[in-house]
Amino acid sequence: MTHARHAGQYLLGSFPVNRMGYGAMQLAGPHVFGPPADREQALAVLRATVELGINHIDTSDFYGPHVTNALIAEALHPYRDDLVIVTKIGARRGADGSWLAAQSPAELQAAVHDNLRNLKLDVMDVVNLRLMFEVAGPAAGDIEPHMTALAELQHQGLVKHIGISNATPAQVAQARSIAPIVCVQNQYNLAHRADDALIAQLAADGIAYVPFFPLGGFSPLQSSTLEEVAAQVGATPLQTALAWLLQRSPNILVIAGTSSPAHLRQNVAAAELKLSAQAIAALDSVA
């Protein structure tokens, strides 16, 4: 039976989670803005996540904005005891759907309260600070004011654990010098492997690495090598790419997103796919 537990577990802070999780970003409208085209299907996807054993859902109140959190609360509240909900703060959406920085202490505090209210929670399990020095990828910048503000929210009891997203290795180190970090969430997939060394360092320290765009994001992965390996193992290319991530390092937590119940089941089935050393070597060559 397809079940997320087949991916194994890893500690996300104090929470044991199945390594096959779910990212809620695609439940919002086009370009992660506005409501979904099919609200009932979005709710069905969320209900299917827990049926398939997913106990790690990644979201943010700036998805929509406010859309995915409202859907999560409608579909799943009151939440199962083992369900871990992770959110991101540090950005906001413009009226035109643009992605804007929102990283002052006051904005970060307001964002945590927005997430709590819309998710119907009293405390967030994990809050990732999404850095916005550049929207498209990590860029250098001092994060002391941002991390200090988030650490204060943790001290107030509104946040259990802190993570960091879209960060350089230097920013990860700076964040860890200010407060304990339980996860790093950066872009990483079969073809985008800038964080190889960082993943190994985090694994040695027992810190989760959560790749966003694990299947390429707005530009889905396309590779003849990926297609060939997928055909050899009897899986789809995207299932094969997810299986590669799960076998890449034990601290990687997958949060592939979809708005389709059928695609969700395909993603979770990747947890049962075991790649040979030869297949992994071929896939490693894609980057």
Secondary structure, DSSP 8 states (H G I E B T S, - for coil): ---GGGG-EEEETTEEEESB-EE-GGGSSGGGBS--S-HHHHHHHHHHHHHTT--EEE--TTTBTTHHHHHHHHHH-S--TT-EEEEEESEEE-TTS-EEE--SHHHHHHHHHHHHHHHT-SSEEEEEEE--SSSSS------HHHHHHHHHHHHTTSEEEEEEES--HHHHHHHHHHS-EEEEE-B-BTTB-TTHHHHHHHHHTT-EE--BSTT-TTS----HHHHHHHHHHTS-HHHHHHHHHHHH-TTB-B----S-HHHHHHHHHGGG----HHHHHHHHTT-
